[in-house]
Every structure is written in C-alpha cells, then in structure tokens.
Amino acid sequence: MGKAQKYVLLGDATYPLQDWILKPYQEDENLTQRQLQFNYRLKRAHSVIENAFLRLKARWQILLKCDDCSLELLPTLVLACCILHNVCEAHDNPFNEEWLEGTEPTELPKPCQ
C-alpha cells in the first residue's frame, strides 16, 4: 500500500479499493503465485471473522432485530453483546450449535431504513 497504516479492514471483492481496506486481487489467470497466496490467506482470515460474527449473532440474537431499540442505543447494545460474548468465550461457556439455526439468512428480517 506504499505507507504504513495503523489499522486496515478486511473486505471481499465487492468492497471498493481504499488504502484502509484489504481486498483480494481480482481472480484471473494472470495472478502471480504471491498474489494467489495473498488471496488465499485473506479469504481464510475473512472466514474466521465471518465465523466470529456468526457465533456472536447466534449467541445474542437480539442483534438480528434492528428495530428493537433506538439508534442511539444500538452502539451500546452491540458493544455490550461483544463484551459478554468475549467473556463467555474466554470462560469456555459452551456454544450451542442449535443457536446457529436461528441465524439462517432466509429467516432474517429485511434491513431497517
């Protein structure tokens, strides 16, 4: 990226190219081995993040309903769920795989305006 960044976000191919977003190289036959390796590692890191968010939403299903609280309360709600989730994970609180059933995309409400 040419210069040191304090933080970057991981994105997929649909994100716009920005100096603070890492996204994969566009897949084609001209990618070098190094670019293919970068794409592979980025996709693996992205899947870890997706899994973490999936577990967070499954454990705290209030996050699936965007109309249950005011927009002013939403950042506090998300932060509280993240903190409680990390406490549960750190203390090996068992994760119930059945919770994942409630997070299927076909069952989610449409996003709020």
C-alpha contacts under 8 A as a table, 3 or more apart, distances in Angstrom:
res1	aa1	res2	aa2	distance
1	M	4	A	7.66
1	M	19	D	6.55
5	Q	8	V	6.84
5	Q	20	W	7.21
7	Y	20	W	6.94
8	V	19	D	7.99
8	V	20	W	4.64
8	V	21	I	5.39
8	V	22	L	6.60
9	L	20	W	6.26
9	L	21	I	4.74
9	L	22	L	6.03
10	L	21	I	5.79
10	L	22	L	4.92
10	L	23	K	6.27
10	L	42	L	7.46
10	L	46	H	6.56
11	G	14	T	7.64
11	G	15	Y	5.97
11	G	21	I	6.25
11	G	22	L	5.80
11	G	23	K	4.93
11	G	24	P	7.80
11	G	46	H	7.39
12	D	15	Y	5.92
12	D	23	K	5.27
12	D	24	P	6.43
12	D	43	K	7.91
12	D	46	H	7.89
13	A	16	P	7.91
13	A	23	K	5.87
13	A	24	P	5.97
13	A	25	Y	7.73
13	A	26	Q	7.20
15	Y	21	I	7.99
15	Y	23	K	7.15
17	L	21	I	6.71
17	L	22	L	7.85
17	L	23	K	7.27
18	Q	21	I	5.30
18	Q	22	L	7.79
19	D	22	L	7.73
23	K	42	L	7.49
24	P	38	F	7.29
24	P	39	N	5.00
24	P	42	L	6.78
24	P	43	K	7.83
25	Y	31	L	7.87
25	Y	35	Q	6.75
25	Y	36	L	7.90
25	Y	39	N	6.42
27	E	31	L	7.19
28	D	31	L	6.24
31	L	34	R	7.96
31	L	35	Q	5.80
31	L	36	L	6.29
32	T	35	Q	5.13
32	T	36	L	6.24
33	Q	36	L	5.06
33	Q	37	Q	6.11
34	R	37	Q	5.06
34	R	38	F	6.17
35	Q	38	F	4.96
35	Q	39	N	6.21
36	L	39	N	5.11
36	L	40	Y	6.19
37	Q	40	Y	5.04
37	Q	41	R	6.20
38	F	41	R	5.25
38	F	42	L	6.01
39	N	42	L	5.09
39	N	43	K	6.05
40	Y	43	K	5.23
40	Y	44	R	6.27
41	R	44	R	5.06
41	R	45	A	6.18
42	L	45	A	5.13
42	L	46	H	6.01
43	K	46	H	4.93
43	K	47	S	6.11
44	R	47	S	5.13
44	R	48	V	6.44
45	A	48	V	5.17
45	A	49	I	6.50
46	H	49	I	5.13
46	H	50	E	6.20
47	S	50	E	4.94
47	S	51	N	6.05
48	V	51	N	5.14
48	V	52	A	6.22
49	I	52	A	5.04
49	I	53	F	6.26
50	E	53	F	5.19
50	E	54	L	6.05
51	N	54	L	4.94
51	N	55	R	6.17
52	A	55	R	5.18
52	A	56	L	6.15
53	F	56	L	4.88
53	F	57	K	6.06
54	L	57	K	5.21
54	L	58	A	6.02
54	L	100	L	7.57
54	L	103	T	7.59
55	R	58	A	4.99
55	R	59	R	6.03
55	R	100	L	7.40
56	L	59	R	5.32
56	L	60	W	6.04
56	L	81	C	7.56
56	L	82	C	7.13
56	L	85	H	6.39
57	K	60	W	5.13
57	K	61	Q	5.28
57	K	62	I	7.71
57	K	63	L	5.87
57	K	64	L	6.64
57	K	103	T	7.12
58	A	61	Q	5.49
58	A	99	W	5.17
58	A	100	L	5.26
58	A	102	G	6.88
58	A	103	T	6.10
59	R	85	H	7.46
59	R	95	F	7.57
59	R	99	W	6.58
60	W	63	L	6.11
60	W	81	C	6.53
60	W	85	H	7.99
61	Q	64	L	5.34
61	Q	65	K	7.49
61	Q	102	G	7.85
61	Q	103	T	7.86
62	I	65	K	5.57
62	I	68	D	7.75
63	L	66	C	6.81
63	L	78	V	7.20
64	L	103	T	7.65
64	L	108	L	6.84
64	L	109	P	7.64
65	K	68	D	6.00
65	K	109	P	7.08
66	C	69	C	7.08
66	C	111	P	7.17
66	C	112	C	6.38
67	D	70	S	7.42
67	D	112	C	7.03
69	C	73	L	6.44
69	C	74	L	6.63
70	S	73	L	5.35
70	S	74	L	6.36
71	L	74	L	5.08
71	L	75	P	7.72
72	E	75	P	7.04
73	L	76	T	5.48
73	L	77	L	6.18
74	L	77	L	4.99
74	L	78	V	6.16
75	P	78	V	5.21
75	P	79	L	6.09
76	T	79	L	5.08
76	T	80	A	6.00
77	L	80	A	5.14
77	L	81	C	6.20
78	V	81	C	5.14
78	V	82	C	6.18
79	L	82	C	5.05
79	L	83	I	6.17
80	A	83	I	5.16
80	A	84	L	6.09
81	C	84	L	5.15
81	C	85	H	5.83
82	C	85	H	5.02
82	C	86	N	6.11
83	I	86	N	5.18
83	I	87	V	6.24
84	L	87	V	5.04
84	L	88	C	6.19
85	H	88	C	5.09
85	H	89	E	6.13
86	N	89	E	4.99
86	N	90	A	5.91
87	V	90	A	5.11
87	V	91	H	6.18
88	C	91	H	5.28
88	C	92	D	6.19
88	C	93	N	4.95
88	C	94	P	7.99
89	E	92	D	5.13
89	E	93	N	5.93
90	A	93	N	7.67
96	N	99	W	5.68
96	N	100	L	7.89
97	E	100	L	5.63
97	E	101	E	7.77
98	E	101	E	5.58
98	E	102	G	7.83
99	W	102	G	5.82
99	W	103	T	7.48
100	L	103	T	5.35
100	L	104	E	7.20
101	E	104	E	5.93
102	G	107	E	7.19
103	T	107	E	6.92
103	T	108	L	6.82
104	E	107	E	5.52
104	E	108	L	6.74
105	P	108	L	5.30
